[in-house]
Amino acid sequence: MEIEIKGKIPQDPRERVLAIEAVAQAICQNVNADPADCIMMLLTAAVHIQSKYSKDSVKDNITDQAGCLGHATVAADDFFTLRPISSALPQQDSTDEQA
């Protein structure tokens, strides 16, 4: 695989996020992977990048990574206005609660 960047890399962080998202989606679509694979691919890449540059152990990095995921969620909400949690979760049928 060869990666070639054509054009100017955006200065706006939101636009860079969209570019990374588009590349990840293109990879998953190319191999007929589920969108969940795209999410795992991005998270795994983030952990790999941190492990390459961090002098801390994996155990120590876990807390940092959890914090980063929280910050990324806030940033995504600021950039793109995420759905409220109640609409993102599947609705539970009242018959399921009785089982």
C-alpha positions as CSV (number, residue, x, y, z in Angstrom):
1,M,0.0,0.0,0.0
2,E,1.3,3.5,-0.8
3,I,-0.1,6.6,0.7
4,E,0.2,9.8,-1.2
5,I,-1.1,13.1,0.1
6,K,-2.2,15.5,-2.7
7,G,-3.0,19.1,-2.1
8,K,-2.5,21.1,1.1
9,I,-3.1,19.6,4.5
10,P,-5.8,21.5,6.3
11,Q,-4.8,23.8,9.1
12,D,-8.3,23.3,10.7
13,P,-8.2,20.4,13.2
14,R,-11.8,19.5,12.3
15,E,-10.9,19.2,8.6
16,R,-7.9,17.0,9.5
17,V,-10.2,14.7,11.6
18,L,-12.5,14.4,8.6
19,A,-9.6,13.5,6.3
20,I,-8.4,10.8,8.7
21,E,-11.9,9.5,9.0
22,A,-12.3,9.4,5.2
23,V,-9.1,7.4,4.9
24,A,-10.1,4.9,7.6
25,Q,-13.6,4.5,6.0
26,A,-12.0,4.0,2.5
27,I,-9.7,1.2,3.9
28,C,-12.7,-0.6,5.6
29,Q,-14.9,-0.2,2.5
30,N,-12.1,-1.5,0.3
31,V,-11.8,-4.8,2.3
32,N,-15.6,-5.0,3.0
33,A,-15.1,-4.5,6.7
34,D,-17.8,-3.6,9.2
35,P,-17.7,0.1,10.3
36,A,-16.9,-1.2,13.8
37,D,-13.6,-2.5,12.4
38,C,-12.9,1.1,11.3
39,I,-13.3,2.3,14.9
40,M,-11.1,-0.5,16.3
41,M,-8.5,0.3,13.6
42,L,-8.4,4.0,14.6
43,L,-8.2,3.2,18.3
44,T,-5.5,0.6,17.8
45,A,-3.5,3.0,15.7
46,A,-3.8,5.6,18.5
47,V,-2.6,3.2,21.1
48,H,0.3,2.1,18.8
49,I,1.4,5.7,18.2
50,Q,1.4,6.4,21.9
51,S,3.3,3.3,22.7
52,K,6.0,4.2,20.1
53,Y,6.6,7.6,21.7
54,S,5.9,7.1,25.4
55,K,8.6,6.0,27.8
56,D,5.9,4.7,30.2
57,S,4.7,1.1,30.4
58,V,1.5,0.0,28.7
59,K,-0.1,-0.2,32.2
60,D,0.7,3.4,32.9
61,N,-0.4,4.5,29.5
62,I,-3.9,3.0,29.9
63,T,-5.1,5.9,32.2
64,D,-3.7,8.4,29.7
65,Q,-5.5,6.7,26.8
66,A,-8.8,6.6,28.7
67,G,-8.4,10.3,29.3
68,C,-7.6,10.9,25.7
69,L,-10.7,9.1,24.7
70,G,-12.8,11.3,27.0
71,H,-11.1,14.4,25.5
72,A,-11.7,13.1,21.9
73,T,-15.4,12.6,22.7
74,V,-15.7,16.2,23.9
75,A,-13.8,17.4,20.8
76,A,-16.0,15.4,18.5
77,D,-19.1,16.8,20.2
78,D,-17.7,20.3,19.7
79,F,-16.8,19.6,16.1
80,F,-19.8,17.6,15.0
81,T,-22.6,17.7,17.6
82,L,-23.0,14.1,18.7
83,R,-26.4,12.5,19.2
84,P,-27.7,12.6,22.8
85,I,-26.9,9.4,24.7
86,S,-30.6,8.5,25.1
87,S,-31.1,8.4,21.3
88,A,-27.8,6.5,20.6
89,L,-28.8,3.6,22.9
90,P,-31.2,1.0,21.8
91,Q,-34.6,1.3,23.5
92,Q,-35.2,-1.6,25.9
93,D,-38.6,-3.3,25.6
94,S,-40.5,-3.5,28.9
95,T,-40.9,-7.2,28.3
96,D,-37.1,-7.6,28.4
97,E,-36.9,-6.1,31.9
98,Q,-39.3,-8.8,33.2
99,A,-37.2,-11.7,31.8
